[in-house]
Amino acid sequence: MNNSIAGDVPDAPKKIMVEVAYAEPETQVIIPLRVDEGTTLEQAIRQSGVLESFPSIDLAVNKVGVFGKLGKLNQVLRERDRVEIYRKLIADPKAVRKQRAAEGKKMRKGGGADADQ
């Protein structure tokens, strides 16, 4: 016997809310999505449409994660997860710090050069 409330679809997958985030220097997007429970990072990214909006994203190259922690494309998402697609670094942060130290430049919080150069 089915105990579902009228209007419920029995055996329908439960839906969860997630977000897909991506940023370039001049553009940032956060795309809210309602997906089936059991959806992976890769599936959410593809469903979001971000790959069509940003053709430079290559899931074979770009790293992905959830809330700043690296993840794998086959990682299953949970309610309210924020999927993040990371761009390749332009420069190695450690090398930049060493170069600035060698040049005697001060660093501001956030990594920019101090205004009184």
Order of alpha helices (4+ residues) and beta strands (2+ residues): beta-beta-alpha-alpha-beta-beta-beta-alpha
